[in-house]
Amino acid sequence: MPIDPPFPKADELVFGGDYNPEQWPESVWEEDVRLMREAHVNRVTVGVFSWSSIEPREGHYEFGWLDKVMNLMAENGIGVVLATPTASPPPWFSLAHPEALPVTANGVRLIHGSRDTYNPAAPAYRAAAKRVTAALAERYSSHPALTMWHLHNEYGTVSYGPETDRAFRGWLRARYGTLTQLNTTWNTAFWSQGYGEWEEIFAPRATQYLPNPSHLLDFKRFSADLLRDCLRDQVESVRGVRPDVPVTTNFMLPSWNHYDQWDLAAEIDDVSVDHYPDTPGIEGNVQVAFGSDLARSFNGGRPWVLMEQATTMVYNYAQGRILARDPGTLLFSTLQYLARGSTGSLFFQWRSPRAGAEFFHSPMVPHVGENSRTFREIVELGTTLSNLHELAQPPAAGRRVNQNRVAIVWDSAAWWSTDTSALPSTDIAFLPAVKSVHRALWLLGINVDFVRLDQDLSAYGLVLLPSKLAASDAEAEALRRYVADGGHTAIWYFSGSTDENLNVRPGGFSGAFADLLGIRVEEHFPQLAATALKLSDGSTADCWAEAVELAGATSIANFTEYPLAARPAVTQHTYGSGTAHYIATRLGEDALREHLHRILNDAGIQPDHPAAGYGIEAVRRHAGNSSYLFLLNHSAETVEVDVHGHDLLSDAPVDGPTTLPPGAALIVREVG
């Protein structure tokens, strides 16, 4: 086959899914291609869990089946996102290298029989993963079907045991230099834990009572760095052969946080994510927006890859159910992802396997075949995306795909620091706090990015910190500079109470940000779950309260009940040219929206469209030199929206008041 790659095509949105031809006889492959062409599929991800099919025994490769699949896709104009199979080592590897099997925190060594049965710290695993990656790169880097490398799958395996202990000690030596410094940082004099030799330190497996929080936090950092290094091994292998083919690895959002997403994003060309909302209806729509905003932000504001979503199913694991999505919602949610920067949509998976652990996972071609509601909706979606090709252009130089003015701080260490059981309440957990603020903003019609405090914040009018217990001096100074230069911020309770190593800051809680906020927090008062708190402005709150003293700030709302009656609950402080707000309790849903609305007004921030909010989603996407206003009606009411331009979905001009029924959408190429 001539080496003249027709991919990637810059004028198409990607559409397709995870394809596993090794699980099917060749007689099915031609049928697959026929259905792919009918559905306008232009991308398939191949090889994600195919290690035993590629390397059935150590050092012996069988590429014949993969050669045929790659050629078949090229002949039919379908690009291949070629995966490395390293998330699922084959049984022969586990038997040959038992030390490379994962070990739980309870000291149990697991055995093969599922995926992710590897220890990322084991040299044997690292070597085998590099070897199979290099073999794939050497054989397929110049294949005309190759569009992208998909390295590994959903990094996230954390292991313990001897291999990990050795690697952890090496990481600690590099971080601290001396045991004296480590002992000081971890305060190992507490409970007689002072270390005299490096060999005395182990990864924090199950112990008698409470483990050292600083030890736990450093192990999470180590595990994140280890997974990043595993990714680097594979990036070097594929780029060393053909550096112009883009590289990705898929993040599992938002529930997995075993690595630092910003760090992994820096190693690859494009961020890709697997995203599975667990609730139907409006809450599922909120989750789509949340995952999309994270993905786009991790990718530096550029278009990102939706590597996996479900077709017509919702995985509600909390209730042990796989729910059916309502007809039409597949297209609607995909437009949500597209509005917030996706390059299209890929799915897991193309065809349902007849047996295996995920034999009832969401497919593009279900067990009943093409004569199905699922496949008909796939064809409809593929047709729609093929007509939206102008959105595939990257934004003009200097522009983000969504130009948002509000940012929420996303920081893996902030998440990890609240995982310890030694804290006064579980209600300072990172993810629930961040999700609640994002949800409130979505209901207000405000679109957001996520940032880290060491990034450039100047593009944002408002930066929010819903939960950041651990904060370094450098992070606190960065936020002070941002506000002093005219920015606005809101910081929630207990944030900044420790430094980056979970050492409590003396003199008052939230001490990292106290001068910025113009307050001093003397004491915190965690509440029982059923306790309701009333504030002086009529707001309601729960779970947490603090004894706040004003040190330059103004109280916006006070607590009303003993022992904090008349003490500030919500404050505001002018700092330089900007304003800093503090929220010393967990506000109820309505109260949170009301106070965020006040803070947004103070910062001069409005939605992308006047109709946005409470079920009407308005997002402006930039492609090339054009802007496109997405309007989606998630509500149960027909609304009228004022728009001007050309609607891509109906291929018709719109100019003025336009009716938008429930479940309907507009994508308006705006004039001017």
N, C-alpha and C positions, 0 to 999 in steps of 0.2 A: 504494500500500500504506500503511495507517495507520501512523503513527510512534508505536507503543506497544510498545517493546521487551520481549519476554517473557524476555530473557536479561540477565545470567546467572542461572541457577537455583541457589539456595544449597543445595538438598537433593539434589544429584546429583554423583557422581564423573564427571569428564570422561572421555570415551572416543571415540576416532576417530583421525584421522591427516591427513597432508599430502595434499591433494586438488588435482589438476592438470587441471581440466576443459578448459583451453585446448589440451591435448595430444590431445583426443578429440573426435569429432563429437558434436553434440547428441543424436543417437540413443542414445548410451551414457549420458547423464546420468540419464535416467529409470530405467534399469537400476541405475545406481549408487545412487540414492536408495532403490530397493526393497531392495537388499542392505544398505544402511546401516540401514534401519529393522529389518530382520531381525536384524541384529547389535547392536541397541540403541546405535548410534552417535549421540552427541549433540553432537559437535564435529568440525569440519573446519578445517584450516588452508589458506587459499587465497591464491595470488598470490606465493609465495615467489620464484619465478624467472620472473615473467611480464612483465618490463619491455618486451620487444619486442612483446608482445601488447597491452599497455596503451598504450604510446607508440611506435607503429611508425616514426614519424619525429619529429624534434624539435618539441615544442610541439603535436603533433597526437595527441589521445587517442581511443581506441576503447574505450568502457566498455560497449558493448551486451552483449557476452558475459558480462561480470562482473555486470552488472545482473541478467541472467537467472539466473545461478548464485546470487547473493545472495537473490533472490526465491524460488528453488526451495528453498533451504535453510530460509528462514523459514517457508514454507508447510508444511514437513515437520518443524518443530520441532527443527531442527538448527542450533546456533549456529556462527557463523563467527569464527575467529581470523584476522583479515585482515592479511596480510603486506605490507610494502613490499618491492619487488623489487630493492632497491639493491645486493644482492650480485652482481648479474650484469648490468652495463650491456650494451645491445644493440650490434650492429656499427656502426650509424650513429654512435653516440656515439664509439666508438674512432677511427673515420676522421676525425670532425670535431675531435677533441681528442686527438691522439697524445701530447701531454704528460701526459695523465691515465692513460696505460697504466702498469702496474707495471714497475719496473726491479729486476733482481736485484742481489745484492751483488757479482756479477761484472760489472755494468754492462750486462747484456743487457736490452733493452726487449722485453717480451712482447707478444703480439698476442691479440686476442679469438679465441675458439674453445673456451673453457672458461668456468667461472664465476670470480668474484673477480678479473677482469681490470680492476683500477682502482688508482689511487694515491690513498690517502686524504688526502694533502697537497695534491692538485691542486685549485685553486679551481674549475675547470670541473666536476670530479666532485662536489664539495660542493654546488655550485649546482644541478646536475641532480638530485641525490638529494633535496635539499630541495624542488625543484619538483614532482617526481612524488609525493613524500610529501604535500605540501600538496594536490595535486589529488585524491588518494585520500581525504584527510581531509575535504575540502569535500564530496565526493560521498556518502560512506558513513558519516559519523560518526553520523547519526541513523537509519541503517537498522536495522530490527527484528532482523535476524540477527546484527548485530555484537556480539560478546562481549568481544573483546580485540584490541589491536593487537600484531602481531608485527613488530618493527622490524628490518629487515635480516635476515641469516642468518649465524650463526657468525662474528661479527667476528673477524678474524685476519690480514688482509692487511697485510704490511709491505713497504714499497717504498723505493727509493733514487733517486738521480738529482737533477737540478737543482731540481725542485719541492720535494722532500723536504729538500734542503740548505738552501734558504731558510727553510723552516718550522722546521727544527732549530736554525738560528742564532737565530731569534726566540725559541724556547723556552729556549735557553741564556742569552740576554740577560736574560730574565725570571727565570731561576733564580739566576744568578750576579751579575748587575749589571755586573761589570767583567771584562775579560780577565785582570787580575791575580788575581782570586779563582778564576777557572776554571783558570788555569795552576797555581796553588798546589794546588787540589784534585786535578787530574789529574796533578800532578807532571810537567809537560811538559818540564822540564829534562832528564829521562831521554830518551836517544836524540835529543836536539836537536829536540824537538817544540814548543818554545815558540811560542805564537801571538801575533802583533803586530797582526793585524786580524781581525775576525770573519769576513771573507770567506775567510780561510785555513782555516776549519774546514769539514769535510764529514762527511756521514753515513759511518759506518765501513764502506766497501766493501772488497773484497779488496785486500790490500796485500802487500808483499814478505815480511814475516815476522809476528811476533806483534803484534797491535794492542794499544793501551792499554786495559787492563781497565776503568778508570773511564770512558773514552770509550764503550766498548761498553755499560756499565751505564746510562749516561745516555741513550744512544740507545734502549735498550729502554724506559726510562721515558718518553721523548718519544713513542715509537710508541704506547705504551699510552694516554697522554694524548690523542694525536691521534684514536685510535679512540673514546675516550670523547667527544671533542668532536663527532665524526661522529654518534654516537648522540644527543647532546644536540640537534643540529640537528633530528632527526626527532621526538624527544620534544616539543620546543617546537611543532612543526607540528601534531601530533595533539591535544595537550592544549589548544592554543590554540583549537581548534574545539569539542572536547567533553571536558572534563577528567575526567568521571566514568567513562569507559571505561578499564579497566586497560591498562597498557602493559608489554610484556616484550620482551626479546631473548634469543635462545637461546645459551647457553654450550656450547662443545664440550669436554666433560670426559672424562678429565683431561689429555689430551695437548697441548692448545693453551694456551699461556700468553703470548699476545702482548698481553694487556691485564691490568689488575688487576681481578680479579673483584669484590672488595669495592667498588671505585670504580664499576664499571658497575652493580652492584646498587643503589647509592645513587641512580642516575638513573631507575630503573624502579619499577613497583609490585610486580611479582612476578618472581622468578628462574625462568627455564625452562632446561632442559638437554637436550642430545642425548647419549645414552649408549649406547655399543656395546661391551660386553665382547668381548674377542678370544679368549677361551678357554672351552670348554664345561666343565661339571662344577663341582666345588667352587671352583676358582680363578675361574671366571666369577661364582659367587655372591659371592665376596669382592669382586670388582670392582663388582658391583651395590651392595653395601653402601657401598663407598668413594665411588662417584659420588653416591649418595643423600645420604650424610652431608655431602659438600661442598655439594650444592645447597641442602639445608636450612639449613646454616650461613650460606651467602652470603645467604639470604633471611631472616636474623635469627631463625632458629628457627621460622619460620612454614611452613605448607604451601607446596609449590613445584610447578611444572609440569613434568612429563615430556613435553617437546615431541616427542622422537623416541626410539624404541627399535626394534629389529628384531623381526619376528614369529617366524619359524621358521628363522632363519639366524644364524650367528656369523661375523664377518669376521676371519679370522686372516691378516692381511696379512703377518706375518712369514714365513709359509710359503706365501703366495700362494694361499690357499684361502678359499672361502666354504663353511662347514660347515653341515650341517643340524643343528638342535637336536633333541634327543630329544622324542618326543610328551609333552605335559603340562607341559613346562618353561616354556612361555609364560605360563601362568597362575601358576605357582609364582614365577617371577622378578618378575612384576607385583605379586604380593602382597608380595614383598620391598621393592620401591619404595614400595608403599602403607604398609607398616609404618613406614618411615623418612620419611614425611611427604608423599609425592606426592599431588596432587589427583586422581589417576587415571592414565590412560595414553593418550598419543597416539603414533602410529607414523609412520615414513617407510617406506612410503607407502601410500595407499589402493589404487591399482591399478598394476601393473607396466606401464611403457611398452613398446611393441613395438620401439622403437628409441631410441637415445640412450646417453649415457655410463653411465647407471645402469640399463640395461634388465634386469639381473639382481639389482638391489637388492631387499631384503626388502619384500614387499607384504602388504597385508591380503587383497587379491583377486589371486591369482597368475595367471600366463599360462593355466593350465589351467582357471581359472574357479572358480565357487562349489562345484563338486563336487570338493573337495580337502580334505586334512587341514588345511591352513593356514586356510582359511575356516571350517571346522567349529570349530577351536580359537578363532578370533576370535569366533564366535557364542557359544561357551561362556564366554569371558572377558567379553564384553559383558553376557551374562545375569548372571554372577556380580557384576560391578561394579554393575549396576543394583539388585541386592539388598543392597548395602552402603552405601546412600545416607546412613545416619546418620553414617558416617565423614567425610562432606563438611563437617560443621560445623567451624568454626575452634575452636581451644582456647579455653576460658574466659579472661577477661582475666587477664593476669599469668602465663600458663603458655605454655611452648613445646610444640610438637607432640610432641617427645621430650625428656624431662627427664633429660639425661645429666650425669654428674659428671666425665667425663674429656674433655679437649680437647687437640687437636694444633694446633700453630701452623702456619698456612698463610699464606705471605707471598710474593707474586710477586717482590719484590726478592731474597728468599732464593734463589729458583729462578734468577733472572737472574744473581745474583752468582756462582753456581757454573758458569755456562755458559762462562766464559773458559778458554782452553787454557793459561793461565799458572800454573795451580794445581799443587800437588805430586802430585795423584792425581785420577783421574776418579771415585774411589769416595766423594767427598764430594758427589756430585750430589744435588740436592734431592728430586726426585720418587721415585726408588727408595728413598731412606731413609724418606720419609714413608709410602709404600705398605707397606714391610716392617713398620713399627711398627703401622700400621692393621690389617694382615693378622694379626699376632700377637695383637692385642687381640680381633679377631673370633673367632679360634680359642679364645680364653679366655672368650668370651661377653660381652665388655665393649663397650658401645656408646659412641660418641664424637661430639663436635662438633669443628668446626674454628674457630679464633679467630685474631685478630691481637692482638699484644701491647698495642696502644693501646685495646683494648676492655675492658669490665668483665669481670674474671675471677672475681669473687667467688662465682659460682654453681658453680664447679668445685672439686673436691677435688684434682685432679691436672692439671697442664699439662705437655705434652711438647714438646720441641724436638729432633726427630731430625736436623735439618740447618739451621743458620742461620749461615752464615759471616759475613755482614754484619749488624751490629746497632748501632743508634744508642744514645747515652747514655740517651735517653728510654725506649727499649725495655728496656734493662738495668735502669733504675730502676723501671719498672713491674713487672717480674718480681720484683725485690727486695722491693717493697712487698707484692706478692701473697704471697710466701713468709713474709715477716716477720709477716703477719697470720694465718698458720696454714695457708697453702696448701702443696702439695707439687709439686715439679717434677723432671723428669729431662731432662738436657741431654747431647747426644751430641758426639763428638769434633769439634774444630776450630771449633765454633760460637762466634761472638763474637770471632773472631781479627782482624777488621777493623771499621772503622766503616762507616756506611751508604754511603760513597763508595769503598769498597775500599782505604782507607788502613790498613795494618797497625798494630795497637795495640802499642806497645812494652812490654817488660817481661815478656812471656810470652804464649803463645797462649791462645785462649779468654779473652782479657783482659777482655772486656765483662762476663763472668759469674764471674770468678775469685774475687772476695771472697764472692759468694753461695755458690759451690761449696766454698770453703775449700781451694783448690788453686792451684798454679802449674804451668803446662805449659812445660817448658823446651825440648823438641824433639819433632818428630814423625818417625815412622818408617813411611812408606808401605811396603806389602808387595807382592811379586809376587802375581799372582792365585792361583797354586797353593799359596801358602804358608799352612799351617795354624798357628794359635797356640793354645797350651794355657794355661788359667788355673788358678790354685791351687784353685778350688772345683770343678774338673772340667769347667768350661765350655770350649767351643771358640769360636774367633774367626778372622778373617782380614782381609786387605787393609790394615789400618791399626793402628798402635800409637803410643803417645806416652810420653814421659818425664815422668811426673807427680810433683810434689812435694806432700806434704800440708802444708797451712797451716791446720789446724783440722779438716779432714775426717778420716773414718775409712775405711780401705781395706776393702772387702767382698771383693774378689778381686784377686789379683796376677798379673802375667805370670810365667811360669816359666822362660823361656829367655833366653840372652844375646842382646842386650846389656841387656835390661830385666828380667832375673830379679829377683824380689822387689819390683819397682816396681808401684805401684797401677794396676789396669786398670779397676776399678769402685769408686766412692767414694760416701760418704754424709756429709752435713754438716747439722747443726742450725743454722738461721738464724732468729732471732726465735722465733716460735711454730711455724714450719714446717720442712720438710726439703727439701734439694736433693741430687739424685743426679747423678753424672757417669759417663758410659760412654766410655772412652778408646779403644775399638776397635769393629770391626764384629762383633757377636756372631752366632754361628750361629743358625739358626732355633729350635732347641730351647732354646739358652741365652738367646736374646732373650725367649722366652715365660717361662722360669723367672725371669729377673730382673724382667720386668714384673710377674709374679705377686707377687714379693716387694714391689715398689714399691707395687702396688695394695693389698696387705694393710697395708702401712705407712700408707697413706692412708685405710684403712677403706672401700674401695670393693668392692662385690660386683656380680655380674650382675643383670639384671632378673628372673631366675628361676633357682632352684637347678639346673635341668637344662641351663642354657645352656652352650655351649662344645663345641668339637670336632665340629661338624656340626649341633648343635641350636641354632638361632637363636631368641632370645627378645628381642622388642622391644616396649616399651610405648608406644602412641600415645595422645595425648589429643585428644578431639573434644568440643566443648561442655563439659559438666561430668562426662563419663564418661571412664574409661580403658579401653583395649582392649589385651589382651595377645596379640601375634602369636607363635605358636610354629610354626616350620618345621623339618622334619626333612630335612637335606641329607645325612645319613649313609646307610649301607647297612644299618643295623640298626633294628629296631622298638624304640622306647623307651616307657617309661611316664612320664607327666608328671602332676603334681598341680595341678589347676586348678579354679577355682570361679567360676561365672558362666553366661553364655549364649553358645554358639558361633554366630557369625553365618553361617558357611559351611553348617552342617547345620541351622541354625535350631532348635537343641535345647539344653536345659540340660546343663551339665557340673558335677560336684561331686565332686572327689576324683581318685584315680588314673585316668588316661585313656590309652588306647593311641594311639600316634602312629607309624604305619608309615613306611618310607622314602618320600620324596616327598610326604608328607601335611602338611597345615597346619591350624591352629586359629586363629580370631580370637575371643577370648573377651572379651565385655563383662563387666568384673569387677564383683563385688558390693561394696557398701560405698563 
